[in-house]
Amino acid sequence: MNITFCCTNTKAEPWLQGLRAALPGAHVEEWSPGAPSADHAVVWAPPQQFFDEQSQLRGVFNIGAGVDALLKLRLQAQASVVRLDDAGMSVQMAEYVCHAVIRHFREFDGYEADVKTGKWSYRKPRSRADFPVGVMGLGVLGERVARALRVFEFPVNGWSRSAKAVEGVRGFSGAAQFNDFLAATKVLVCLLPLTPDTRDIMRRETLSRLQHGGYVINVARGAHLVEEDLLALIDSGHLCGATLDVFRTEPLPGGHPFWQHPQITVTPHTSARTLREESIAQIAGKILALEQGQAIAGRVDTLRGY
Protein backbone atom coordinates (compact mmCIF):
# COMPACT_ATOMS: atom_id res chain seq x y z
CA MET A 1 0.00 0.00 0.00
CA ASN A 2 1.44 3.36 -1.09
CA ILE A 3 0.56 6.62 0.67
CA THR A 4 1.58 10.07 -0.55
CA PHE A 5 1.72 13.24 1.56
CA CYS A 6 1.09 16.64 -0.04
CA CYS A 7 0.39 19.41 2.45
CA THR A 8 1.23 23.02 1.62
CA ASN A 9 2.99 25.05 4.35
CA THR A 10 3.29 21.97 6.57
CA LYS A 11 6.51 20.34 7.77
CA ALA A 12 6.36 16.92 6.17
CA GLU A 13 8.83 14.87 8.20
CA PRO A 14 6.86 14.62 11.48
CA TRP A 15 3.77 13.55 9.53
CA LEU A 16 5.75 11.02 7.49
CA GLN A 17 7.29 9.54 10.62
CA GLY A 18 3.92 9.33 12.34
CA LEU A 19 2.17 7.73 9.38
CA ARG A 20 4.97 5.20 8.95
CA ALA A 21 4.74 4.25 12.61
CA ALA A 22 0.93 3.96 12.48
CA LEU A 23 0.95 2.02 9.18
CA PRO A 24 4.10 -0.14 9.31
CA GLY A 25 3.10 -2.13 6.26
CA ALA A 26 2.69 0.94 4.06
CA HIS A 27 5.15 2.85 1.90
CA VAL A 28 4.77 6.53 2.87
CA GLU A 29 6.53 9.33 0.98
CA GLU A 30 6.16 13.06 0.41
CA TRP A 31 4.81 13.87 -3.03
CA SER A 32 6.89 15.56 -5.67
CA PRO A 33 6.04 16.01 -9.37
CA GLY A 34 6.46 12.75 -11.23
CA ALA A 35 6.18 10.57 -8.12
CA PRO A 36 4.80 7.02 -8.51
CA SER A 37 1.06 6.49 -8.16
CA ALA A 38 -0.27 6.06 -4.64
CA ASP A 39 -3.33 4.35 -3.20
CA HIS A 40 -4.15 7.03 -0.64
CA ALA A 41 -3.18 10.65 -0.09
CA VAL A 42 -2.93 12.89 2.97
CA VAL A 43 -3.36 16.47 1.79
CA TRP A 44 -3.82 20.12 2.62
CA ALA A 45 -4.14 22.67 -0.20
CA PRO A 46 -2.48 20.48 -2.87
CA PRO A 47 -2.00 21.85 -6.40
CA GLN A 48 -4.11 20.66 -9.32
CA GLN A 49 -1.00 18.95 -10.71
CA PHE A 50 -1.09 16.58 -7.76
CA PHE A 51 -4.50 15.17 -8.72
CA ASP A 52 -3.69 15.25 -12.43
CA GLU A 53 -0.75 12.92 -11.75
CA GLN A 54 -2.23 10.87 -8.92
CA SER A 55 -5.10 9.46 -10.93
CA GLN A 56 -5.40 6.11 -9.08
CA LEU A 57 -6.16 7.40 -5.59
CA ARG A 58 -8.85 5.56 -3.65
CA GLY A 59 -8.80 7.81 -0.58
CA VAL A 60 -7.95 11.49 -0.14
CA PHE A 61 -7.59 12.48 3.53
CA ASN A 62 -7.80 16.20 4.29
CA ILE A 63 -5.94 17.24 7.46
CA GLY A 64 -8.47 19.96 8.30
CA ALA A 65 -12.19 20.00 8.92
CA GLY A 66 -12.97 22.29 5.96
CA VAL A 67 -12.73 20.92 2.43
CA ASP A 68 -13.95 23.94 0.42
CA ALA A 69 -10.51 24.67 -1.10
CA LEU A 70 -9.99 21.01 -1.98
CA LEU A 71 -13.33 20.74 -3.78
CA LYS A 72 -12.41 23.60 -6.12
CA LEU A 73 -9.95 21.24 -7.82
CA ARG A 74 -10.69 18.56 -10.42
CA LEU A 75 -10.76 15.29 -8.50
CA GLN A 76 -10.98 11.73 -9.81
CA ALA A 77 -14.45 10.26 -9.44
CA GLN A 78 -13.26 7.04 -7.78
CA ALA A 79 -11.44 8.80 -4.92
CA SER A 80 -13.26 9.12 -1.60
CA VAL A 81 -12.60 12.54 -0.03
CA VAL A 82 -12.45 12.17 3.75
CA ARG A 83 -12.31 14.96 6.33
CA LEU A 84 -11.23 14.78 9.94
CA ASP A 85 -14.14 14.18 12.29
CA ASP A 86 -12.54 15.88 15.25
CA ALA A 87 -8.89 15.01 16.01
CA GLY A 88 -8.84 17.35 18.99
CA MET A 89 -10.37 20.33 17.20
CA SER A 90 -13.85 20.31 18.74
CA VAL A 91 -12.70 21.01 22.30
CA GLN A 92 -10.47 23.82 21.03
CA MET A 93 -13.41 25.31 19.16
CA ALA A 94 -15.64 25.03 22.22
CA GLU A 95 -12.98 26.80 24.31
CA TYR A 96 -12.66 29.60 21.79
CA VAL A 97 -16.37 30.23 21.31
CA CYS A 98 -17.20 30.02 25.00
CA HIS A 99 -14.39 32.47 25.75
CA ALA A 100 -15.66 34.88 23.09
CA VAL A 101 -19.28 34.65 24.29
CA ILE A 102 -18.38 35.06 27.96
CA ARG A 103 -15.95 37.90 27.27
CA HIS A 104 -18.72 39.75 25.47
CA PHE A 105 -21.50 38.88 27.92
CA ARG A 106 -19.46 39.81 31.01
CA GLU A 107 -18.12 42.95 29.26
CA PHE A 108 -14.54 41.99 29.97
CA ASP A 109 -13.48 43.93 26.87
CA GLY A 110 -14.87 47.06 28.52
CA TYR A 111 -13.06 46.33 31.76
CA GLU A 112 -9.82 45.78 29.84
CA ALA A 113 -10.18 49.15 28.14
CA ASP A 114 -10.86 50.86 31.48
CA VAL A 115 -7.88 49.22 33.17
CA LYS A 116 -5.56 50.48 30.44
CA THR A 117 -6.56 54.04 31.37
CA GLY A 118 -6.34 53.42 35.12
CA LYS A 119 -10.10 53.45 35.61
CA TRP A 120 -11.75 51.31 38.32
CA SER A 121 -15.20 50.62 36.88
CA TYR A 122 -18.41 48.71 37.57
CA ARG A 123 -20.97 47.28 35.19
CA LYS A 124 -24.36 45.97 36.17
CA PRO A 125 -24.62 42.17 35.76
CA ARG A 126 -26.63 41.09 32.73
CA SER A 127 -29.09 38.22 32.42
CA ARG A 128 -28.17 35.19 30.34
CA ALA A 129 -31.81 34.95 29.31
CA ASP A 130 -31.27 38.16 27.32
CA PHE A 131 -28.33 36.67 25.41
CA PRO A 132 -29.54 33.66 23.41
CA VAL A 133 -26.68 32.23 21.37
CA GLY A 134 -27.37 30.88 17.91
CA VAL A 135 -24.98 28.29 16.45
CA MET A 136 -25.12 28.01 12.64
CA GLY A 137 -23.95 24.55 11.70
CA LEU A 138 -24.44 21.51 13.93
CA GLY A 139 -21.76 19.18 12.64
CA VAL A 140 -19.13 17.67 14.92
CA LEU A 141 -17.69 21.07 15.85
CA GLY A 142 -21.00 22.92 16.03
CA GLU A 143 -22.66 20.36 18.25
CA ARG A 144 -19.68 20.37 20.62
CA VAL A 145 -19.84 24.17 20.84
CA ALA A 146 -23.59 24.17 21.47
CA ARG A 147 -23.25 21.64 24.28
CA ALA A 148 -20.42 23.63 25.86
CA LEU A 149 -22.46 26.84 25.85
CA ARG A 150 -25.30 25.07 27.65
CA VAL A 151 -22.90 24.36 30.55
CA PHE A 152 -22.80 28.11 31.16
CA GLU A 153 -26.62 28.23 31.05
CA PHE A 154 -26.98 30.39 27.98
CA PRO A 155 -30.12 29.78 25.91
CA VAL A 156 -28.78 28.06 22.79
CA ASN A 157 -30.39 27.88 19.36
CA GLY A 158 -29.02 25.67 16.61
CA TRP A 159 -29.58 25.90 12.86
CA SER A 160 -28.61 23.28 10.29
CA ARG A 161 -29.49 22.30 6.74
CA SER A 162 -31.47 19.29 7.97
CA ALA A 163 -33.13 18.81 11.35
CA LYS A 164 -30.84 17.73 14.21
CA ALA A 165 -31.73 17.12 17.83
CA VAL A 166 -29.19 18.28 20.43
CA GLU A 167 -30.22 18.04 24.07
CA GLY A 168 -30.91 21.45 25.57
CA VAL A 169 -30.66 23.22 22.21
CA ARG A 170 -33.65 24.75 20.43
CA GLY A 171 -33.44 23.42 16.90
CA PHE A 172 -34.14 25.18 13.62
CA SER A 173 -33.52 23.73 10.17
CA GLY A 174 -33.71 24.55 6.50
CA ALA A 175 -34.47 27.76 4.68
CA ALA A 176 -38.02 27.86 6.04
CA GLN A 177 -36.79 28.30 9.63
CA PHE A 178 -33.68 30.39 9.02
CA ASN A 179 -35.26 33.79 9.64
CA ASP A 180 -36.92 32.52 12.82
CA PHE A 181 -33.53 31.28 14.00
CA LEU A 182 -31.95 34.68 13.41
CA ALA A 183 -34.79 36.52 15.16
CA ALA A 184 -34.36 34.27 18.21
CA THR A 185 -30.61 34.96 18.40
CA LYS A 186 -28.54 37.75 19.91
CA VAL A 187 -25.05 36.22 19.67
CA LEU A 188 -24.50 34.50 16.32
CA VAL A 189 -21.78 31.85 15.94
CA CYS A 190 -20.91 30.64 12.43
CA LEU A 191 -19.63 27.06 12.14
CA LEU A 192 -21.00 26.25 8.70
CA PRO A 193 -19.07 24.57 5.90
CA LEU A 194 -18.36 26.92 3.01
CA THR A 195 -20.53 26.03 0.03
CA PRO A 196 -22.18 28.08 -2.74
CA ASP A 197 -25.31 28.18 -0.55
CA THR A 198 -23.51 29.49 2.54
CA ARG A 199 -21.13 31.97 0.92
CA ASP A 200 -22.05 35.52 2.09
CA ILE A 201 -24.68 34.08 4.42
CA MET A 202 -23.81 36.76 6.98
CA ARG A 203 -24.75 39.92 5.11
CA ARG A 204 -26.87 43.01 5.79
CA GLU A 205 -30.15 41.22 5.05
CA THR A 206 -29.51 38.35 7.46
CA LEU A 207 -27.52 40.12 10.18
CA SER A 208 -30.24 42.77 10.40
CA ARG A 209 -32.60 40.05 11.59
CA LEU A 210 -30.56 39.40 14.74
CA GLN A 211 -31.86 40.92 17.95
CA HIS A 212 -30.87 44.55 18.49
CA GLY A 213 -27.40 44.82 20.00
CA GLY A 214 -26.40 41.51 18.41
CA TYR A 215 -22.89 40.13 18.31
CA VAL A 216 -21.16 38.00 15.64
CA ILE A 217 -18.54 35.27 16.12
CA ASN A 218 -17.10 33.78 12.93
CA VAL A 219 -14.87 30.72 13.28
CA ALA A 220 -15.79 29.02 9.98
CA ARG A 221 -14.61 30.73 6.78
CA GLY A 222 -14.06 34.38 5.93
CA ALA A 223 -16.25 34.13 2.82
CA HIS A 224 -19.30 33.54 5.01
CA LEU A 225 -19.22 37.20 6.06
CA VAL A 226 -19.72 40.33 3.97
CA GLU A 227 -17.26 42.49 5.85
CA GLU A 228 -18.56 45.91 4.82
CA ASP A 229 -22.09 44.92 5.88
CA LEU A 230 -20.85 43.96 9.34
CA LEU A 231 -19.06 47.29 9.71
CA ALA A 232 -22.15 49.22 8.58
CA LEU A 233 -24.41 47.42 11.06
CA ILE A 234 -21.96 48.04 13.91
CA ASP A 235 -21.74 51.72 12.97
CA SER A 236 -25.55 51.95 12.87
CA GLY A 237 -25.82 50.46 16.38
CA HIS A 238 -27.84 47.40 15.36
CA LEU A 239 -24.84 45.19 16.12
CA CYS A 240 -22.51 45.94 19.00
CA GLY A 241 -19.42 44.06 17.83
CA ALA A 242 -17.79 40.86 16.66
CA THR A 243 -15.04 38.34 17.33
CA LEU A 244 -13.51 37.17 14.07
CA ASP A 245 -10.98 34.38 13.56
CA VAL A 246 -11.31 33.99 9.77
CA PHE A 247 -11.24 36.52 6.94
CA ARG A 248 -11.82 36.82 3.22
CA THR A 249 -8.10 37.53 2.76
CA GLU A 250 -5.59 35.85 5.06
CA PRO A 251 -3.37 37.05 6.56
CA LEU A 252 -5.62 40.04 7.22
CA PRO A 253 -4.08 42.90 5.19
CA GLY A 254 -2.40 45.76 6.98
CA GLY A 255 -4.67 48.78 7.11
CA HIS A 256 -7.85 46.69 7.13
CA PRO A 257 -10.50 48.42 9.29
CA PHE A 258 -10.90 45.31 11.47
CA TRP A 259 -7.41 45.77 12.94
CA GLN A 260 -8.17 48.96 14.85
CA HIS A 261 -11.95 48.80 15.26
CA PRO A 262 -12.73 49.14 18.99
CA GLN A 263 -15.72 46.76 18.77
CA ILE A 264 -14.06 43.99 16.77
CA THR A 265 -11.70 41.37 18.23
CA VAL A 266 -9.35 39.76 15.69
CA THR A 267 -7.46 36.48 16.07
CA PRO A 268 -5.22 34.90 13.36
CA HIS A 269 -7.25 31.83 12.30
CA THR A 270 -6.33 29.98 15.46
CA SER A 271 -9.66 28.92 16.97
CA ALA A 272 -9.02 25.19 16.35
CA ARG A 273 -5.74 23.86 15.01
CA THR A 274 -5.06 20.40 13.63
CA LEU A 275 -3.37 18.21 16.24
CA ARG A 276 -0.87 16.00 14.43
CA GLU A 277 -0.81 12.87 16.62
CA GLU A 278 -4.60 12.67 16.91
CA SER A 279 -5.00 13.30 13.19
CA ILE A 280 -2.48 10.63 12.20
CA ALA A 281 -4.20 8.05 14.40
CA GLN A 282 -7.58 8.87 12.88
CA ILE A 283 -6.32 8.88 9.28
CA ALA A 284 -4.44 5.60 9.74
CA GLY A 285 -7.53 3.95 11.19
CA LYS A 286 -9.66 5.09 8.28
CA ILE A 287 -7.13 3.95 5.69
CA LEU A 288 -7.05 0.48 7.24
CA ALA A 289 -10.85 0.41 7.34
CA LEU A 290 -11.07 1.37 3.66
CA GLU A 291 -8.55 -1.31 2.75
CA GLN A 292 -10.75 -3.85 4.52
CA GLY A 293 -13.90 -2.63 2.78
CA GLN A 294 -15.41 -1.16 5.94
CA ALA A 295 -17.57 1.94 6.22
CA ILE A 296 -15.90 5.06 7.62
CA ALA A 297 -17.14 8.37 9.01
CA GLY A 298 -16.16 11.67 7.47
CA ARG A 299 -16.75 10.89 3.79
CA VAL A 300 -17.45 14.14 1.95
CA ASP A 301 -20.43 14.51 -0.34
CA THR A 302 -18.70 16.45 -3.10
CA LEU A 303 -22.02 17.75 -4.44
CA ARG A 304 -23.10 19.22 -1.08
CA GLY A 305 -19.56 20.35 -0.26
CA TYR A 306 -19.24 18.71 3.18
C-alpha positions in Angstrom: 0.0 0.0 0.0 1.4 3.4 -1.1 0.6 6.6 0.7 1.6 10.1 -0.5 1.7 13.2 1.6 1.1 16.6 0.0 0.4 19.4 2.4 1.2 23.0 1.6 3.0 25.1 4.3 3.3 22.0 6.6 6.5 20.3 7.8 6.4 16.9 6.2 8.8 14.9 8.2 6.9 14.6 11.5 3.8 13.5 9.5 5.7 11.0 7.5 7.3 9.5 10.6 3.9 9.3 12.3 2.2 7.7 9.4 5.0 5.2 8.9 4.7 4.2 12.6 0.9 4.0 12.5 1.0 2.0 9.2 4.1 -0.1 9.3 3.1 -2.1 6.3 2.7 0.9 4.1 5.1 2.9 1.9 4.8 6.5 2.9 6.5 9.3 1.0 6.2 13.1 0.4 4.8 13.9 -3.0 6.9 15.6 -5.7 6.0 16.0 -9.4 6.5 12.8 -11.2 6.2 10.6 -8.1 4.8 7.0 -8.5 1.1 6.5 -8.2 -0.3 6.1 -4.6 -3.3 4.3 -3.2 -4.2 7.0 -0.6 -3.2 10.7 -0.1 -2.9 12.9 3.0 -3.4 16.5 1.8 -3.8 20.1 2.6 -4.1 22.7 -0.2 -2.5 20.5 -2.9 -2.0 21.9 -6.4 -4.1 20.7 -9.3 -1.0 18.9 -10.7 -1.1 16.6 -7.8 -4.5 15.2 -8.7 -3.7 15.2 -12.4 -0.8 12.9 -11.8 -2.2 10.9 -8.9 -5.1 9.5 -10.9 -5.4 6.1 -9.1 -6.2 7.4 -5.6 -8.8 5.6 -3.6 -8.8 7.8 -0.6 -8.0 11.5 -0.1 -7.6 12.5 3.5 -7.8 16.2 4.3 -5.9 17.2 7.5 -8.5 20.0 8.3 -12.2 20.0 8.9 -13.0 22.3 6.0 -12.7 20.9 2.4 -13.9 23.9 0.4 -10.5 24.7 -1.1 -10.0 21.0 -2.0 -13.3 20.7 -3.8 -12.4 23.6 -6.1 -9.9 21.2 -7.8 -10.7 18.6 -10.4 -10.8 15.3 -8.5 -11.0 11.7 -9.8 -14.5 10.3 -9.4 -13.3 7.0 -7.8 -11.4 8.8 -4.9 -13.3 9.1 -1.6 -12.6 12.5 0.0 -12.5 12.2 3.8 -12.3 15.0 6.3 -11.2 14.8 9.9 -14.1 14.2 12.3 -12.5 15.9 15.3 -8.9 15.0 16.0 -8.8 17.4 19.0 -10.4 20.3 17.2 -13.8 20.3 18.7 -12.7 21.0 22.3 -10.5 23.8 21.0 -13.4 25.3 19.2 -15.6 25.0 22.2 -13.0 26.8 24.3 -12.7 29.6 21.8 -16.4 30.2 21.3 -17.2 30.0 25.0 -14.4 32.5 25.8 -15.7 34.9 23.1 -19.3 34.7 24.3 -18.4 35.1 28.0 -15.9 37.9 27.3 -18.7 39.8 25.5 -21.5 38.9 27.9 -19.5 39.8 31.0 -18.1 43.0 29.3 -14.5 42.0 30.0 -13.5 43.9 26.9 -14.9 47.1 28.5 -13.1 46.3 31.8 -9.8 45.8 29.8 -10.2 49.2 28.1 -10.9 50.9 31.5 -7.9 49.2 33.2 -5.6 50.5 30.4 -6.6 54.0 31.4 -6.3 53.4 35.1 -10.1 53.5 35.6 -11.7 51.3 38.3 -15.2 50.6 36.9 -18.4 48.7 37.6 -21.0 47.3 35.2 -24.4 46.0 36.2 -24.6 42.2 35.8 -26.6 41.1 32.7 -29.1 38.2 32.4 -28.2 35.2 30.3 -31.8 34.9 29.3 -31.3 38.2 27.3 -28.3 36.7 25.4 -29.5 33.7 23.4 -26.7 32.2 21.4 -27.4 30.9 17.9 -25.0 28.3 16.4 -25.1 28.0 12.6 -24.0 24.5 11.7 -24.4 21.5 13.9 -21.8 19.2 12.6 -19.1 17.7 14.9 -17.7 21.1 15.9 -21.0 22.9 16.0 -22.7 20.4 18.3 -19.7 20.4 20.6 -19.8 24.2 20.8 -23.6 24.2 21.5 -23.2 21.6 24.3 -20.4 23.6 25.9 -22.5 26.8 25.8 -25.3 25.1 27.7 -22.9 24.4 30.5 -22.8 28.1 31.2 -26.6 28.2 31.1 -27.0 30.4 28.0 -30.1 29.8 25.9 -28.8 28.1 22.8 -30.4 27.9 19.4 -29.0 25.7 16.6 -29.6 25.9 12.9 -28.6 23.3 10.3 -29.5 22.3 6.7 -31.5 19.3 8.0 -33.1 18.8 11.3 -30.8 17.7 14.2 -31.7 17.1 17.8 -29.2 18.3 20.4 -30.2 18.0 24.1 -30.9 21.4 25.6 -30.7 23.2 22.2 -33.6 24.8 20.4 -33.4 23.4 16.9 -34.1 25.2 13.6 -33.5 23.7 10.2 -33.7 24.5 6.5 -34.5 27.8 4.7 -38.0 27.9 6.0 -36.8 28.3 9.6 -33.7 30.4 9.0 -35.3 33.8 9.6 -36.9 32.5 12.8 -33.5 31.3 14.0 -31.9 34.7 13.4 -34.8 36.5 15.2 -34.4 34.3 18.2 -30.6 35.0 18.4 -28.5 37.7 19.9 -25.1 36.2 19.7 -24.5 34.5 16.3 -21.8 31.8 15.9 -20.9 30.6 12.4 -19.6 27.1 12.1 -21.0 26.3 8.7 -19.1 24.6 5.9 -18.4 26.9 3.0 -20.5 26.0 0.0 -22.2 28.1 -2.7 -25.3 28.2 -0.6 -23.5 29.5 2.5 -21.1 32.0 0.9 -22.0 35.5 2.1 -24.7 34.1 4.4 -23.8 36.8 7.0 -24.7 39.9 5.1 -26.9 43.0 5.8 -30.1 41.2 5.0 -29.5 38.3 7.5 -27.5 40.1 10.2 -30.2 42.8 10.4 -32.6 40.0 11.6 -30.6 39.4 14.7 -31.9 40.9 18.0 -30.9 44.6 18.5 -27.4 44.8 20.0 -26.4 41.5 18.4 -22.9 40.1 18.3 -21.2 38.0 15.6 -18.5 35.3 16.1 -17.1 33.8 12.9 -14.9 30.7 13.3 -15.8 29.0 10.0 -14.6 30.7 6.8 -14.1 34.4 5.9 -16.2 34.1 2.8 -19.3 33.5 5.0 -19.2 37.2 6.1 -19.7 40.3 4.0 -17.3 42.5 5.9 -18.6 45.9 4.8 -22.1 44.9 5.9 -20.9 44.0 9.3 -19.1 47.3 9.7 -22.2 49.2 8.6 -24.4 47.4 11.1 -22.0 48.0 13.9 -21.7 51.7 13.0 -25.6 51.9 12.9 -25.8 50.5 16.4 -27.8 47.4 15.4 -24.8 45.2 16.1 -22.5 45.9 19.0 -19.4 44.1 17.8 -17.8 40.9 16.7 -15.0 38.3 17.3 -13.5 37.2 14.1 -11.0 34.4 13.6 -11.3 34.0 9.8 -11.2 36.5 6.9 -11.8 36.8 3.2 -8.1 37.5 2.8 -5.6 35.9 5.1 -3.4 37.1 6.6 -5.6 40.0 7.2 -4.1 42.9 5.2 -2.4 45.8 7.0 -4.7 48.8 7.1 -7.9 46.7 7.1 -10.5 48.4 9.3 -10.9 45.3 11.5 -7.4 45.8 12.9 -8.2 49.0 14.8 -12.0 48.8 15.3 -12.7 49.1 19.0 -15.7 46.8 18.8 -14.1 44.0 16.8 -11.7 41.4 18.2 -9.3 39.8 15.7 -7.5 36.5 16.1 -5.2 34.9 13.4 -7.3 31.8 12.3 -6.3 30.0 15.5 -9.7 28.9 17.0 -9.0 25.2 16.3 -5.7 23.9 15.0 -5.1 20.4 13.6 -3.4 18.2 16.2 -0.9 16.0 14.4 -0.8 12.9 16.6 -4.6 12.7 16.9 -5.0 13.3 13.2 -2.5 10.6 12.2 -4.2 8.1 14.4 -7.6 8.9 12.9 -6.3 8.9 9.3 -4.4 5.6 9.7 -7.5 3.9 11.2 -9.7 5.1 8.3 -7.1 3.9 5.7 -7.1 0.5 7.2 -10.9 0.4 7.3 -11.1 1.4 3.7 -8.5 -1.3 2.7 -10.8 -3.9 4.5 -13.9 -2.6 2.8 -15.4 -1.2 5.9 -17.6 1.9 6.2 -15.9 5.1 7.6 -17.1 8.4 9.0 -16.2 11.7 7.5 -16.8 10.9 3.8 -17.5 14.1 2.0 -20.4 14.5 -0.3 -18.7 16.4 -3.1 -22.0 17.8 -4.4 -23.1 19.2 -1.1 -19.6 20.4 -0.3 -19.2 18.7 3.2 
